[in-house]
Amino acid sequence: MLNKFPTIKYILQRGFWYLLTFFVAVSITFLLPRLGQDPFEIILSQTTRGLSPEDVANREANLLKDFGMVEVDLLGNVVREEPREGERFGRPVRKSLFEQYINYLGMVFRGDLGTSISQARAVSEILRESIVWTLALQFPTIVIGWFLGNMLGALAAYKRGIFDKVFFPLSLFTTSTPFFVFGMLLVFVLAVVFNFFPAYGGYAWAVTPGFNWPFIRSAAYHYILPFMSIFPVLVGGQAIGMRSMGIYELGTDYVKYAKSLGIKESKIMMYIFRNAMLPQLAGLALNLGVMIGGALITEMIFSYPGLGTTLLEAVQNNDFFVIQGGALLVATTVLIANFTVDILIGFFDPRVKAGRTGA
């Protein structure tokens, strides 16, 4: 029946595979902490020093209960084994791995990623606070860099001459230089030597975060160096890709025919740009997908309060639940970005559209 509706069939097919991939990602984030040493043992050893045996037992029971890993009775109390010889408290009765997995799936779909060990706050709350900074840094950088890089690449391919001689080597240089090299150079030159910009942080300590002018001005001032460390690399990469696609398009028959008809160069460039940008959309999807976790090193260099810094602190503190939640968040954003662009390409690329409709 769906053969009569190829578009709906196409979306459902893609959606099914992405949903399947999402379940694989969720399963991996569930299994990884359980493959090595029990993370709860590590956490208990770090957080229960100096406590009485009773407090340690309660701490362990509450921790395991929060993550749905133990059996509870009708009153909500943790079910314990019979105490062994020399023990005052029996160990909590853990659920089977399958039961834990089902419970984990339920938590994920409710948006409950557990509680941070180091901060004693909901993981979802911590990630929500830090992701705003990462999105504010990455999204404009990627989108503006994508448009500018593709425009420069199209100019280099079509105009050649001075455009190609300047833009191409410059793009090769910027895109082959790692983010952290730009970051360290900017910090040294513009922050340490000339003191034009702050070297670290997302805003000045003296201002109060919120929708007020001193905070906005301070955040914008601290934003410049991280932005400048990422932007040239993105522009260079997109320009090189667009230049290659543009040169390929220039050799096609429709461009030669358009030139023979005397069509304006600006109009031919528009066609070249439109046809060559389709593969670039895949690059945009990948960049948008990894933007959540892609600024880790940049955020480390500038102590920028984004998701990368949060995950780094979580690793240093063995905060497995923040790490687990962050990994799941990154995987989810990658899948959503790829699915969205996959659908858009299916609509705008005539080759994919022809394959979908059988035309």
HELIX and SHEET records of a PDB file:
HELIX    1   1 LEU A    2  LYS A    4  5                                   3    
HELIX    2   2 PRO A    6  LEU A   35  1                                  30    
HELIX    3   3 PRO A   39  THR A   47  1                                   9    
HELIX    4   4 PRO A   53  ASP A   66  1                                  14    
HELIX    5   5 LEU A   97  PHE A  109  1                                  13    
HELIX    6   6 VAL A  123  LYS A  159  1                                  37    
HELIX    7   7 GLY A  161  THR A  175  1                                  15    
HELIX    8   8 PHE A  179  LEU A  186  1                                   8    
HELIX    9   9 VAL A  187  VAL A  193  3                                   7    
HELIX   10  10 TRP A  213  LEU A  250  1                                  38    
HELIX   11  11 ASP A  253  SER A  260  1                                   8    
HELIX   12  12 GLU A  265  GLY A  294  1                                  30    
HELIX   13  13 LEU A  296  PHE A  302  1                                   7    
HELIX   14  14 LEU A  307  GLN A  316  1                                  10    
HELIX   15  15 PHE A  320  PHE A  348  1                                  29    
HELIX   16  16 PRO A  350  THR A  357  1                                   8    
END                                                                             
